[in-house]
Amino acid sequence: MSLFAKKPLSAFEDDMKKSELKRVLGKWSLTAIGIGAIIGGGIFVLTGTGAYYHAGPALAISFVIAGIACVFAALCYSEFASMIPVEGSAYAYAYGTIGEIFAWIIGWGLILEYAMGSMTVAVSWSGYFNKLLKLFHIQLPEYLTKDPSSYTGEGFAMNLPASIIVLLITALLIRGTQGAAKTNNFIVVLKVSAVLFVIVAGIFCINTANWVPFIPEATTILHNGTPESAYGWGGIISGAAAIFFAYVGFDAVSTQAGEAINPKKDVPFAIIASLLVCTVLYILVSLVLTGMMNYNDFDPLGKYPDAIKAPVAYAFEIAGMPWAVFIITTAATIGLISVIMVMMLGQSRIFMGMSKDGLIPAFFSELHPKTKTPYKNTIFLGIIISLVAGLTPIGTLADMTSFGTLFAFTMVCIAVWLLRIKEPNLQRNFKVPALPLIATAGIAINLFLMCKLNSHAIKLSGAWLILGILIYFLYSKNHSKLRNQKL
C-alpha cells in the first residue's frame, strides 16, 4: 500500500460513532478553550523579548502580521473541522486527505507545538510564580528555580516550580474533561479581566515619547551571545516569527472535536472567535506596554534585568503602581495554568488519534473506565513535560514550538486546498471563501516566518522531524491499521 494511502472519511464517521469520549463541550466552552490556550506566554512574557530583541514599539505591527498568518490557517482549520470533527486536529485532517506519511509527519510536528508549548509556558509560569512569592517576601533558592544552563552556581539545578505545576495539571486532566473545562472557563474570565485591566490602567501611564521612533533604525543586537539583526522592517518580520508562539492554541479547539456537543458548527465558530478576540487584545497590550516602558529598558543586562521575564508586571512597577503589580502577577500566575492545561489536553487527544490508527502503541488510546479520559497517555505526557520543563531554557522551547505550529499550519492550508480539488462535492458546513488565494497566502507567510526563526531552533526542529520519519519506517508503517486493513 502506498505511503500516501488515505484514511476513508467513512472511517472517521465510524470512529465518531464508536467514540467513548463524553460530548460535554458547547461553543462557548470551546471558545474559552481557544482563548485559554492563546492568552498566556504571548502577552505576559514574549512582549518583552519581542520589543527589545526585534521590533521596538512596532511590536504591535508584528502581532498584526502574525495574526494575519493565523487567520489564513484558522479558516482552513475551520473547513476541515466542519467535515472531519474528530480528535487529532491537523493530523486527522491530513490522514483523510493527503495520506498517511504526511499525517504522521504533521502529528510528529504537532508534538513540537503542544508538548513543547506546555513546557515553554510551564517555565513562564515559574517566572511569574517566583515573582508572586517575592511580593510576599519569599524567595526560593536559585538552584530550584533555574534550569542547569541558566544556573550560575555550582552543583545540581532544576526549575522545580515548572515541574510541579505540570504534575498538578496532569492530575486534574485525568479526573475528566468536563472538570478541566470548568476550571479553564473560570481562569479565562480572570485572565481576560486582567488583560483588560492592563489596557485600561496602562493607557493612563503611557508616555508617547517611548513610541518615537515607532520603527527604530535597523541594527545588530546580541541575543543569547549571538549577534542578530533587529529593528526596522526586518526586525518587525523576525518579531512576528518570534512572537508567533503567542498565537499557539487556537487550533487546540480542533483537538477537542471528539468531546464537542455539535462539532461541525461549534468548532469552526470557536476557532475564529477565539483568534479574533485574542488578536485585538494582543495589539492593544503591546501598544500600552511599549508606551509605558521604553523598549530599551527591557535589556536583560540593563538597569531592569528581570523586566524581560515579566514585562507587564515590571512596566507597572516602574510606573509606581505596586498594587497593579500584585493584580497582574497573580492573574498571570493563575492564567498561565489554563494554557498548560489546554496544551496538554490537545497533545493527549492527538496521541489518542494516532494510537487509534495504530501509528503509535495502543497504550496511548486506553480510556479510564470511569472518567473516560486517555489517562495513561496523559500520565506519560505529564512526566516527560515535567522533566523537560525543569531542565531546559525557555528560548529554545519557544522557537521550537513556533516551528511546529507554522509547519502544521502550512500543511493544513495545503491539505484543505487539495481536498477541495479532489472531493469538491463533500458536505462542508463551513467553506473558506476565495480558497486558492487564502491557502496560497497562508502557505507563503507561514513558510516565510518559519525561515525567520532562530537558526539553532530550526536545526533542532529539523532533527526532530528526521527522528519522526525514522520512527515511522521502523514502527508506524508496520503497525498501521489502514495498511493492515483493520479500519
GULO-809080 format. One record per residue (C-alpha): x, z, y; residue in one letter; residue number from 1. Coordinates in Angstrom, 3 decimals, m for minus. Example, Ala and Ser with C-alpha at 12.3 -4.5 7.8 and 13.67 -1.06 7.14 Angstrom:
<zavos>
[zavo [12.300; 7.800; m4.500]; A; 1]
[zavo [13.670; 7.140; m1.060]; S; 2]
</zavos>
This chain:
<zavos>
[zavo [0.000; 0.000; 0.000]; M; 1]
[zavo [1.277; m0.894; 3.483]; S; 2]
[zavo [2.809; 1.663; 5.846]; L; 3]
[zavo [0.109; 0.536; 8.281]; F; 4]
[zavo [m2.782; 1.382; 5.936]; A; 5]
[zavo [m5.668; 2.836; 7.951]; K; 6]
[zavo [m7.958; 5.675; 7.021]; K; 7]
[zavo [m11.526; 4.234; 6.914]; P; 8]
[zavo [m13.820; 5.528; 9.645]; L; 9]
[zavo [m16.332; 6.346; 6.897]; S; 10]
[zavo [m13.777; 8.828; 5.516]; A; 11]
[zavo [m13.741; 10.632; 8.866]; F; 12]
[zavo [m17.535; 10.880; 8.702]; E; 13]
[zavo [m17.262; 12.365; 5.202]; D; 14]
[zavo [m14.707; 14.875; 6.484]; D; 15]
[zavo [m17.161; 15.947; 9.191]; M; 16]
[zavo [m19.946; 16.450; 6.666]; K; 17]
[zavo [m17.732; 18.442; 4.291]; K; 18]
[zavo [m16.045; 20.488; 7.022]; S; 19]
[zavo [m16.425; 24.243; 6.680]; E; 20]
[zavo [m15.375; 24.874; 10.285]; L; 21]
[zavo [m18.097; 26.585; 12.324]; K; 22]
[zavo [m19.574; 24.445; 15.130]; R; 23]
[zavo [m19.742; 27.059; 17.881]; V; 24]
[zavo [m18.319; 25.322; 20.976]; L; 25]
[zavo [m20.578; 23.837; 23.689]; G; 26]
[zavo [m19.417; 21.552; 26.525]; K; 27]
[zavo [m18.642; 24.412; 28.903]; W; 28]
[zavo [m16.639; 26.318; 26.276]; S; 29]
[zavo [m14.748; 23.080; 25.566]; L; 30]
[zavo [m14.163; 22.548; 29.289]; T; 31]
[zavo [m12.914; 26.133; 29.546]; A; 32]
[zavo [m10.513; 25.436; 26.671]; I; 33]
[zavo [m9.152; 22.444; 28.617]; G; 34]
[zavo [m8.792; 24.425; 31.847]; I; 35]
[zavo [m7.377; 27.368; 29.918]; G; 36]
[zavo [m4.641; 25.162; 28.466]; A; 37]
[zavo [m3.820; 23.293; 31.678]; I; 38]
[zavo [m3.696; 26.086; 34.253]; I; 39]
[zavo [m0.679; 28.169; 33.387]; G; 40]
[zavo [3.003; 27.371; 33.428]; G; 41]
[zavo [2.468; 24.461; 35.807]; G; 42]
[zavo [1.118; 26.496; 38.702]; I; 43]
[zavo [2.775; 29.822; 38.014]; F; 44]
[zavo [6.264; 28.621; 37.004]; V; 45]
[zavo [7.093; 24.921; 37.389]; L; 46]
[zavo [6.081; 24.691; 41.058]; T; 47]
[zavo [9.335; 26.419; 41.998]; G; 48]
[zavo [11.622; 24.261; 39.857]; T; 49]
[zavo [9.735; 21.095; 40.856]; G; 50]
[zavo [10.110; 21.827; 44.567]; A; 51]
[zavo [13.779; 22.887; 44.501]; Y; 52]
[zavo [15.283; 20.532; 41.930]; Y; 53]
[zavo [13.174; 17.436; 42.511]; H; 54]
[zavo [10.678; 16.758; 45.291]; A; 55]
[zavo [10.755; 19.432; 48.006]; G; 56]
[zavo [7.438; 19.677; 49.909]; P; 57]
[zavo [6.471; 16.282; 48.420]; A; 58]
[zavo [5.833; 18.095; 45.123]; L; 59]
[zavo [2.136; 17.526; 45.893]; A; 60]
[zavo [2.756; 13.779; 45.503]; I; 61]
[zavo [4.489; 14.446; 42.161]; S; 62]
[zavo [1.332; 16.229; 40.991]; F; 63]
[zavo [m0.786; 13.275; 42.117]; V; 64]
[zavo [1.393; 10.815; 40.147]; I; 65]
[zavo [1.386; 13.000; 37.023]; A; 66]
[zavo [m2.378; 13.474; 37.380]; G; 67]
[zavo [m2.947; 9.706; 37.579]; I; 68]
[zavo [m0.885; 9.240; 34.409]; A; 69]
[zavo [m3.105; 11.802; 32.711]; C; 70]
[zavo [m6.342; 10.169; 33.899]; V; 71]
[zavo [m5.462; 6.929; 32.101]; F; 72]
[zavo [m4.725; 8.820; 28.886]; A; 73]
[zavo [m7.789; 11.073; 29.316]; A; 74]
[zavo [m10.131; 8.084; 29.493]; L; 75]
[zavo [m8.600; 6.657; 26.294]; C; 76]
[zavo [m8.814; 10.049; 24.561]; Y; 77]
[zavo [m12.477; 10.274; 25.568]; S; 78]
[zavo [m13.372; 6.924; 23.984]; E; 79]
[zavo [m11.694; 7.947; 20.734]; F; 80]
[zavo [m13.303; 11.387; 20.749]; A; 81]
[zavo [m16.741; 9.781; 21.075]; S; 82]
[zavo [m16.081; 7.735; 17.906]; M; 83]
[zavo [m13.918; 9.997; 15.724]; I; 84]
[zavo [m14.978; 13.554; 16.598]; P; 85]
[zavo [m12.745; 15.389; 14.121]; V; 86]
[zavo [m9.880; 17.854; 14.414]; E; 87]
[zavo [m6.459; 16.223; 14.638]; G; 88]
[zavo [m6.526; 14.715; 18.132]; S; 89]
[zavo [m4.297; 11.632; 18.614]; A; 90]
[zavo [m3.058; 11.914; 15.015]; Y; 91]
[zavo [m6.567; 11.292; 13.625]; A; 92]
[zavo [m7.240; 8.502; 16.140]; Y; 93]
[zavo [m4.068; 6.645; 15.134]; A; 94]
[zavo [m4.775; 7.088; 11.410]; Y; 95]
[zavo [m8.123; 5.348; 11.817]; G; 96]
[zavo [m6.814; 2.506; 13.972]; T; 97]
[zavo [m3.091; 1.720; 13.829]; I; 98]
[zavo [m2.051; 3.055; 10.436]; G; 99]
[zavo [m0.510; 5.917; 8.504]; E; 100]
[zavo [3.115; 5.648; 9.661]; I; 101]
[zavo [2.052; 5.665; 13.334]; F; 102]
[zavo [m0.340; 8.546; 12.685]; A; 103]
[zavo [2.465; 10.545; 11.110]; W; 104]
[zavo [4.861; 9.859; 13.996]; I; 105]
[zavo [2.194; 10.877; 16.522]; I; 106]
[zavo [1.336; 14.017; 14.536]; G; 107]
[zavo [5.017; 14.907; 14.391]; W; 108]
[zavo [5.322; 14.240; 18.128]; G; 109]
[zavo [2.302; 16.440; 18.843]; L; 110]
[zavo [4.250; 19.374; 17.393]; I; 111]
[zavo [6.572; 18.916; 20.384]; L; 112]
[zavo [3.543; 19.118; 22.662]; E; 113]
[zavo [1.690; 22.056; 21.148]; Y; 114]
[zavo [4.246; 24.194; 19.318]; A; 115]
[zavo [6.966; 23.680; 21.953]; M; 116]
[zavo [4.320; 24.169; 24.636]; G; 117]
[zavo [3.346; 27.522; 23.108]; S; 118]
[zavo [6.980; 28.575; 23.092]; M; 119]
[zavo [7.540; 27.494; 26.703]; T; 120]
[zavo [4.518; 29.355; 28.012]; V; 121]
[zavo [5.440; 32.434; 25.970]; A; 122]
[zavo [8.793; 32.505; 27.792]; V; 123]
[zavo [6.966; 32.035; 31.130]; S; 124]
[zavo [4.595; 34.875; 30.220]; W; 125]
[zavo [7.557; 37.128; 29.515]; S; 126]
[zavo [8.897; 36.477; 33.042]; G; 127]
[zavo [5.607; 37.490; 34.673]; Y; 128]
[zavo [5.150; 40.440; 32.314]; F; 129]
[zavo [8.578; 41.794; 33.248]; N; 130]
[zavo [7.759; 41.350; 36.938]; K; 131]
[zavo [4.489; 43.247; 36.401]; L; 132]
[zavo [6.390; 46.090; 34.737]; L; 133]
[zavo [8.789; 46.213; 37.702]; K; 134]
[zavo [5.823; 46.681; 40.048]; L; 135]
[zavo [5.229; 49.920; 38.126]; F; 136]
[zavo [8.980; 50.723; 38.307]; H; 137]
[zavo [9.529; 49.974; 34.612]; I; 138]
[zavo [12.464; 47.774; 33.661]; Q; 139]
[zavo [13.269; 46.658; 30.140]; L; 140]
[zavo [16.942; 46.231; 29.132]; P; 141]
[zavo [18.266; 42.741; 29.860]; E; 142]
[zavo [19.146; 42.111; 26.211]; Y; 143]
[zavo [15.443; 42.470; 25.307]; L; 144]
[zavo [14.158; 40.053; 27.966]; T; 145]
[zavo [16.574; 37.105; 27.785]; K; 146]
[zavo [17.443; 34.512; 25.160]; D; 147]
[zavo [21.067; 34.520; 23.879]; P; 148]
[zavo [22.169; 31.571; 26.067]; S; 149]
[zavo [20.848; 33.224; 29.252]; S; 150]
[zavo [22.180; 36.713; 28.472]; Y; 151]
[zavo [25.316; 37.550; 30.452]; T; 152]
[zavo [26.271; 40.666; 28.499]; G; 153]
[zavo [27.763; 41.126; 25.043]; E; 154]
[zavo [26.035; 41.543; 21.702]; G; 155]
[zavo [22.557; 40.625; 20.480]; F; 156]
[zavo [19.886; 39.399; 22.902]; A; 157]
[zavo [16.284; 38.284; 22.423]; M; 158]
[zavo [13.267; 37.693; 24.636]; N; 159]
[zavo [11.216; 40.338; 22.852]; L; 160]
[zavo [8.059; 40.202; 25.051]; P; 161]
[zavo [7.750; 36.446; 24.402]; A; 162]
[zavo [7.942; 37.020; 20.638]; S; 163]
[zavo [5.474; 39.900; 20.610]; I; 164]
[zavo [2.757; 38.139; 22.668]; I; 165]
[zavo [2.795; 35.196; 20.224]; V; 166]
[zavo [2.271; 37.518; 17.261]; L; 167]
[zavo [m0.620; 39.306; 19.006]; L; 168]
[zavo [m2.318; 35.967; 19.795]; I; 169]
[zavo [m1.795; 34.869; 16.176]; T; 170]
[zavo [m3.737; 37.938; 15.033]; A; 171]
[zavo [m6.583; 37.080; 17.453]; L; 172]
[zavo [m6.801; 33.454; 16.270]; L; 173]
[zavo [m7.009; 34.489; 12.624]; I; 174]
[zavo [m10.127; 36.532; 13.414]; R; 175]
[zavo [m12.120; 33.415; 14.357]; G; 176]
[zavo [m12.572; 30.577; 16.854]; T; 177]
[zavo [m15.696; 31.992; 18.486]; Q; 178]
[zavo [m13.997; 35.251; 19.406]; G; 179]
[zavo [m10.932; 33.393; 20.686]; A; 180]
[zavo [m13.178; 31.084; 22.753]; A; 181]
[zavo [m14.987; 34.058; 24.357]; K; 182]
[zavo [m11.651; 35.652; 25.220]; T; 183]
[zavo [m10.478; 32.345; 26.640]; N; 184]
[zavo [m13.630; 31.935; 28.776]; N; 185]
[zavo [m13.058; 35.357; 30.355]; F; 186]
[zavo [m9.377; 34.640; 31.045]; I; 187]
[zavo [m10.186; 31.200; 32.516]; V; 188]
[zavo [m12.610; 32.750; 35.029]; V; 189]
[zavo [m9.935; 35.280; 36.003]; L; 190]
[zavo [m7.229; 32.619; 36.213]; K; 191]
[zavo [m9.234; 30.135; 38.307]; V; 192]
[zavo [m10.227; 33.004; 40.628]; S; 193]
[zavo [m6.546; 33.864; 41.066]; A; 194]
[zavo [m5.655; 30.249; 41.838]; V; 195]
[zavo [m8.448; 30.038; 44.420]; L; 196]
[zavo [m7.173; 33.307; 45.899]; F; 197]
[zavo [m3.659; 31.820; 46.188]; V; 198]
[zavo [m5.064; 28.782; 48.006]; I; 199]
[zavo [m7.337; 30.692; 50.404]; V; 200]
[zavo [m4.951; 33.587; 51.179]; A; 201]
[zavo [m1.909; 31.306; 51.272]; G; 202]
[zavo [m3.413; 28.990; 53.897]; I; 203]
[zavo [m3.068; 31.772; 56.481]; F; 204]
[zavo [0.651; 32.170; 55.697]; C; 205]
[zavo [1.646; 28.511; 55.959]; I; 206]
[zavo [4.494; 27.609; 58.309]; N; 207]
[zavo [4.173; 23.867; 58.873]; T; 208]
[zavo [7.904; 23.715; 59.703]; A; 209]
[zavo [8.509; 24.147; 55.952]; N; 210]
[zavo [6.885; 20.740; 55.410]; W; 211]
[zavo [9.421; 18.981; 57.647]; V; 212]
[zavo [10.747; 16.680; 56.335]; P; 213]
[zavo [7.908; 16.279; 53.849]; F; 214]
[zavo [10.056; 13.923; 51.736]; I; 215]
[zavo [13.649; 15.243; 52.036]; P; 216]
[zavo [16.517; 12.772; 52.054]; E; 217]
[zavo [17.800; 11.848; 48.596]; A; 218]
[zavo [20.843; 13.838; 47.482]; T; 219]
[zavo [22.567; 15.257; 44.395]; T; 220]
[zavo [21.958; 18.832; 43.252]; I; 221]
[zavo [23.345; 20.948; 40.408]; L; 222]
[zavo [20.766; 21.627; 37.681]; H; 223]
[zavo [21.949; 23.789; 34.758]; N; 224]
[zavo [25.519; 22.923; 35.756]; G; 225]
[zavo [24.864; 19.158; 35.731]; T; 226]
[zavo [24.714; 17.038; 38.940]; P; 227]
[zavo [21.291; 15.331; 39.176]; E; 228]
[zavo [19.588; 13.157; 41.791]; S; 229]
[zavo [16.973; 14.991; 43.847]; A; 230]
[zavo [14.515; 14.372; 46.682]; Y; 231]
[zavo [13.487; 11.052; 48.178]; G; 232]
[zavo [11.068; 8.895; 46.183]; W; 233]
[zavo [13.364; 9.116; 43.171]; G; 234]
[zavo [13.014; 12.896; 43.281]; G; 235]
[zavo [9.234; 12.623; 43.558]; I; 236]
[zavo [9.120; 10.485; 40.405]; I; 237]
[zavo [11.522; 12.722; 38.460]; S; 238]
[zavo [9.461; 15.670; 39.730]; G; 239]
[zavo [6.325; 14.086; 38.256]; A; 240]
[zavo [8.106; 13.835; 34.897]; A; 241]
[zavo [9.423; 17.404; 35.096]; A; 242]
[zavo [6.086; 18.982; 36.044]; I; 243]
[zavo [4.155; 16.817; 33.604]; F; 244]
[zavo [4.244; 19.864; 31.358]; F; 245]
[zavo [1.751; 21.365; 33.829]; A; 246]
[zavo [m0.899; 18.929; 32.557]; Y; 247]
[zavo [m0.297; 19.560; 28.880]; V; 248]
[zavo [m3.520; 20.857; 27.451]; G; 249]
[zavo [m6.462; 18.650; 28.391]; F; 250]
[zavo [m6.061; 16.835; 25.076]; D; 251]
[zavo [m6.321; 20.231; 23.340]; A; 252]
[zavo [m10.080; 19.758; 23.795]; V; 253]
[zavo [m9.973; 16.881; 21.311]; S; 254]
[zavo [m8.359; 19.082; 18.664]; T; 255]
[zavo [m11.493; 21.271; 18.724]; Q; 256]
[zavo [m13.930; 18.433; 17.929]; A; 257]
[zavo [m14.431; 19.830; 14.430]; G; 258]
[zavo [m15.862; 23.007; 15.973]; E; 259]
[zavo [m17.860; 21.382; 18.785]; A; 260]
[zavo [m21.671; 21.541; 18.638]; I; 261]
[zavo [m22.113; 17.973; 19.941]; N; 262]
[zavo [m18.598; 16.463; 19.807]; P; 263]
[zavo [m19.437; 12.834; 20.628]; K; 264]
[zavo [m20.809; 13.783; 24.058]; K; 265]
[zavo [m19.268; 17.137; 24.867]; D; 266]
[zavo [m15.616; 16.377; 24.071]; V; 267]
[zavo [m15.325; 13.385; 26.482]; P; 268]
[zavo [m17.107; 15.410; 29.186]; F; 269]
[zavo [m14.772; 18.393; 28.735]; A; 270]
[zavo [m11.597; 16.269; 28.699]; I; 271]
[zavo [m12.346; 14.554; 32.004]; I; 272]
[zavo [m13.910; 17.584; 33.739]; A; 273]
[zavo [m11.012; 19.928; 32.939]; S; 274]
[zavo [m8.418; 17.375; 34.060]; L; 275]
[zavo [m10.124; 16.642; 37.403]; L; 276]
[zavo [m10.628; 20.326; 38.251]; V; 277]
[zavo [m7.021; 21.218; 37.496]; C; 278]
[zavo [m5.518; 18.225; 39.337]; T; 279]
[zavo [m7.240; 19.225; 42.570]; V; 280]
[zavo [m6.125; 22.861; 42.168]; L; 281]
[zavo [m2.512; 21.832; 41.441]; Y; 282]
[zavo [m2.255; 19.663; 44.546]; I; 283]
[zavo [m3.657; 22.415; 46.793]; L; 284]
[zavo [m1.408; 25.141; 45.325]; V; 285]
[zavo [1.740; 23.010; 45.666]; S; 286]
[zavo [0.931; 22.326; 49.334]; L; 287]
[zavo [0.281; 26.018; 50.042]; V; 288]
[zavo [3.412; 27.165; 48.186]; L; 289]
[zavo [5.818; 24.773; 49.929]; T; 290]
[zavo [4.144; 25.645; 53.247]; G; 291]
[zavo [4.597; 29.384; 52.703]; M; 292]
[zavo [8.195; 29.197; 51.491]; M; 293]
[zavo [10.899; 26.627; 52.281]; N; 294]
[zavo [11.792; 24.655; 49.164]; Y; 295]
[zavo [15.497; 25.533; 49.634]; N; 296]
[zavo [14.632; 29.218; 49.190]; D; 297]
[zavo [13.869; 28.587; 45.512]; F; 298]
[zavo [17.625; 28.210; 44.918]; D; 299]
[zavo [18.429; 30.464; 41.908]; P; 300]
[zavo [21.867; 31.106; 43.483]; L; 301]
[zavo [20.424; 31.812; 46.936]; G; 302]
[zavo [19.034; 34.918; 48.629]; K; 303]
[zavo [15.918; 34.964; 46.388]; Y; 304]
[zavo [17.457; 34.360; 42.931]; P; 305]
[zavo [14.310; 35.323; 40.994]; D; 306]
[zavo [11.902; 33.265; 43.123]; A; 307]
[zavo [12.248; 30.221; 40.875]; I; 308]
[zavo [10.975; 32.229; 37.851]; K; 309]
[zavo [7.777; 33.453; 39.542]; A; 310]
[zavo [7.466; 31.259; 42.670]; P; 311]
[zavo [3.872; 32.025; 43.631]; V; 312]
[zavo [4.327; 35.789; 43.440]; A; 313]
[zavo [7.598; 35.685; 45.405]; Y; 314]
[zavo [6.097; 33.493; 48.124]; A; 315]
[zavo [3.544; 36.232; 48.856]; F; 316]
[zavo [6.199; 38.950; 48.562]; E; 317]
[zavo [8.355; 37.230; 51.173]; I; 318]
[zavo [5.260; 36.750; 53.336]; A; 319]
[zavo [4.873; 40.548; 53.399]; G; 320]
[zavo [1.775; 40.790; 51.193]; M; 321]
[zavo [2.766; 43.144; 48.317]; P; 322]
[zavo [m0.871; 43.751; 47.374]; W; 323]
[zavo [m1.259; 39.992; 46.805]; A; 324]
[zavo [1.871; 40.025; 44.624]; V; 325]
[zavo [0.185; 42.578; 42.359]; F; 326]
[zavo [m3.009; 40.483; 42.074]; I; 327]
[zavo [m1.131; 37.235; 41.359]; I; 328]
[zavo [1.324; 38.771; 38.896]; T; 329]
[zavo [m1.491; 40.481; 36.977]; T; 330]
[zavo [m3.595; 37.293; 36.898]; A; 331]
[zavo [m0.622; 35.180; 35.796]; A; 332]
[zavo [0.325; 37.650; 33.065]; T; 333]
[zavo [m3.216; 37.652; 31.679]; I; 334]
[zavo [m3.843; 33.961; 32.419]; G; 335]
[zavo [m0.827; 32.619; 30.538]; L; 336]
[zavo [m2.162; 34.285; 27.387]; I; 337]
[zavo [m5.014; 31.751; 27.225]; S; 338]
[zavo [m2.537; 28.854; 27.474]; V; 339]
[zavo [m0.560; 30.100; 24.477]; I; 340]
[zavo [m3.816; 30.695; 22.603]; M; 341]
[zavo [m5.180; 27.173; 23.195]; V; 342]
[zavo [m1.828; 25.534; 22.370]; M; 343]
[zavo [m1.593; 27.409; 19.069]; M; 344]
[zavo [m5.246; 26.685; 18.321]; L; 345]
[zavo [m4.634; 22.964; 18.893]; G; 346]
[zavo [m1.492; 22.848; 16.757]; Q; 347]
[zavo [m3.156; 24.631; 13.851]; S; 348]
[zavo [m6.012; 22.069; 13.860]; R; 349]
[zavo [m3.570; 19.139; 13.914]; I; 350]
[zavo [m1.747; 20.632; 10.939]; F; 351]
[zavo [m5.120; 21.075; 9.249]; M; 352]
[zavo [m5.993; 17.389; 9.719]; G; 353]
[zavo [m2.601; 16.239; 8.400]; M; 354]
[zavo [m2.906; 18.592; 5.425]; S; 355]
[zavo [m6.371; 17.283; 4.505]; K; 356]
[zavo [m4.828; 13.790; 4.327]; D; 357]
[zavo [m2.038; 15.009; 2.047]; G; 358]
[zavo [0.775; 14.306; 4.520]; L; 359]
[zavo [1.782; 17.974; 4.594]; I; 360]
[zavo [1.110; 20.623; 1.894]; P; 361]
[zavo [m2.455; 21.808; 1.158]; A; 362]
[zavo [m1.370; 25.288; 2.264]; F; 363]
[zavo [m1.959; 24.176; 5.894]; F; 364]
[zavo [m5.671; 23.439; 5.425]; S; 365]
[zavo [m6.760; 26.507; 3.447]; E; 366]
[zavo [m9.525; 28.393; 5.281]; L; 367]
[zavo [m10.109; 32.130; 5.358]; H; 368]
[zavo [m13.214; 32.913; 3.218]; P; 369]
[zavo [m14.878; 34.957; 5.996]; K; 370]
[zavo [m13.633; 33.696; 9.365]; T; 371]
[zavo [m13.355; 30.022; 8.279]; K; 372]
[zavo [m10.070; 29.616; 10.187]; T; 373]
[zavo [m6.908; 27.957; 8.790]; P; 374]
[zavo [m5.286; 31.374; 8.637]; Y; 375]
[zavo [m2.222; 30.511; 6.558]; K; 376]
[zavo [m1.063; 27.752; 8.859]; N; 377]
[zavo [m1.824; 29.951; 11.896]; T; 378]
[zavo [0.382; 32.741; 10.489]; I; 379]
[zavo [3.147; 30.224; 9.701]; F; 380]
[zavo [2.965; 28.822; 13.241]; L; 381]
[zavo [2.902; 32.275; 14.787]; G; 382]
[zavo [6.104; 33.355; 13.036]; I; 383]
[zavo [8.005; 30.154; 13.921]; I; 384]
[zavo [6.824; 30.067; 17.559]; I; 385]
[zavo [7.567; 33.767; 17.972]; S; 386]
[zavo [11.156; 33.394; 16.767]; L; 387]
[zavo [11.974; 30.248; 18.769]; V; 388]
[zavo [10.360; 31.612; 21.969]; A; 389]
[zavo [12.554; 34.690; 21.690]; G; 390]
[zavo [15.786; 32.735; 21.274]; L; 391]
[zavo [15.519; 29.505; 23.342]; T; 392]
[zavo [15.831; 28.817; 27.125]; P; 393]
[zavo [12.686; 27.590; 28.916]; I; 394]
[zavo [14.138; 24.404; 30.482]; G; 395]
[zavo [14.866; 22.695; 27.151]; T; 396]
[zavo [11.483; 23.698; 25.707]; L; 397]
[zavo [9.528; 22.408; 28.732]; A; 398]
[zavo [11.180; 18.977; 28.766]; D; 399]
[zavo [10.743; 18.524; 25.003]; M; 400]
[zavo [7.068; 19.448; 25.419]; T; 401]
[zavo [6.691; 16.801; 28.130]; S; 402]
[zavo [8.366; 14.194; 25.887]; F; 403]
[zavo [5.975; 14.899; 23.026]; G; 404]
[zavo [2.978; 14.746; 25.352]; T; 405]
[zavo [3.980; 11.495; 27.055]; L; 406]
[zavo [4.732; 9.950; 23.654]; F; 407]
[zavo [1.305; 10.909; 22.300]; A; 408]
[zavo [m0.461; 9.661; 25.446]; F; 409]
[zavo [1.303; 6.303; 25.179]; T; 410]
[zavo [0.273; 5.876; 21.549]; M; 411]
[zavo [m3.367; 6.766; 22.321]; V; 412]
[zavo [m3.517; 4.125; 25.075]; C; 413]
[zavo [m2.167; 1.527; 22.621]; I; 414]
[zavo [m4.483; 2.607; 19.799]; A; 415]
[zavo [m7.749; 2.561; 21.789]; V; 416]
[zavo [m6.944; m0.953; 23.066]; W; 417]
[zavo [m6.142; m2.218; 19.560]; L; 418]
[zavo [m9.359; m0.774; 18.165]; L; 419]
[zavo [m11.449; m2.361; 20.937]; R; 420]
[zavo [m9.977; m5.747; 19.950]; I; 421]
[zavo [m10.211; m5.300; 16.154]; K; 422]
[zavo [m13.521; m3.401; 15.958]; E; 423]
[zavo [m15.499; m4.359; 19.079]; P; 424]
[zavo [m18.891; m3.534; 17.503]; N; 425]
[zavo [m18.221; 0.118; 16.627]; L; 426]
[zavo [m20.554; 2.613; 18.283]; Q; 427]
[zavo [m18.849; 4.123; 21.308]; R; 428]
[zavo [m20.741; 6.864; 23.155]; N; 429]
[zavo [m18.106; 6.578; 25.874]; F; 430]
[zavo [m16.251; 3.362; 26.803]; K; 431]
[zavo [m13.184; 3.126; 29.031]; V; 432]
[zavo [m14.000; 0.848; 31.993]; P; 433]
[zavo [m11.564; m2.076; 32.521]; A; 434]
[zavo [m9.714; m1.041; 29.353]; L; 435]
[zavo [m6.888; m3.649; 29.466]; P; 436]
[zavo [m5.977; m2.516; 32.978]; L; 437]
[zavo [m6.330; 1.219; 32.248]; I; 438]
[zavo [m4.425; 1.045; 28.941]; A; 439]
[zavo [m1.591; m1.063; 30.401]; T; 440]
[zavo [m1.219; 1.300; 33.373]; A; 441]
[zavo [m1.268; 4.331; 31.061]; G; 442]
[zavo [1.389; 2.887; 28.744]; I; 443]
[zavo [3.648; 1.840; 31.624]; A; 444]
[zavo [3.529; 5.072; 33.614]; I; 445]
[zavo [3.902; 7.305; 30.553]; N; 446]
[zavo [6.964; 5.395; 29.291]; L; 447]
[zavo [8.438; 5.409; 32.793]; F; 448]
[zavo [8.023; 9.172; 33.160]; L; 449]
[zavo [9.439; 9.690; 29.661]; M; 450]
[zavo [12.640; 7.931; 30.707]; C; 451]
[zavo [12.923; 10.210; 33.753]; K; 452]
[zavo [13.133; 13.393; 31.683]; L; 453]
[zavo [16.348; 15.378; 31.212]; N; 454]
[zavo [18.741; 13.339; 29.011]; S; 455]
[zavo [19.556; 16.339; 26.792]; H; 456]
[zavo [15.848; 16.894; 26.066]; A; 457]
[zavo [15.362; 13.165; 25.344]; I; 458]
[zavo [18.178; 13.281; 22.773]; K; 459]
[zavo [16.774; 16.410; 21.120]; L; 460]
[zavo [13.284; 14.879; 21.039]; S; 461]
[zavo [14.671; 11.644; 19.575]; G; 462]
[zavo [16.420; 13.641; 16.859]; A; 463]
[zavo [13.125; 15.450; 16.166]; W; 464]
[zavo [11.290; 12.128; 15.690]; L; 465]
[zavo [14.041; 10.843; 13.361]; I; 466]
[zavo [13.725; 14.031; 11.293]; L; 467]
[zavo [9.966; 13.414; 11.121]; G; 468]
[zavo [10.447; 9.872; 9.808]; I; 469]
[zavo [12.798; 11.172; 7.097]; L; 470]
[zavo [10.221; 13.775; 6.036]; I; 471]
[zavo [7.542; 11.071; 5.908]; Y; 472]
[zavo [9.519; 8.906; 3.491]; F; 473]
[zavo [10.757; 11.833; 1.401]; L; 474]
[zavo [7.430; 13.728; 1.102]; Y; 475]
[zavo [4.373; 12.495; 3.010]; S; 476]
[zavo [4.406; 8.875; 1.835]; K; 477]
[zavo [4.305; 10.025; m1.803]; N; 478]
[zavo [1.592; 12.661; m1.318]; H; 479]
[zavo [m0.732; 10.687; 0.960]; S; 480]
[zavo [m4.319; 10.847; m0.301]; K; 481]
[zavo [m5.011; 7.443; 1.248]; L; 482]
[zavo [m2.182; 5.907; m0.780]; R; 483]
[zavo [m3.377; 7.690; m3.914]; N; 484]
[zavo [m6.960; 6.618; m3.178]; Q; 485]
[zavo [m8.267; 10.185; m3.002]; K; 486]
[zavo [m10.025; 9.794; 0.342]; L; 487]
</zavos>
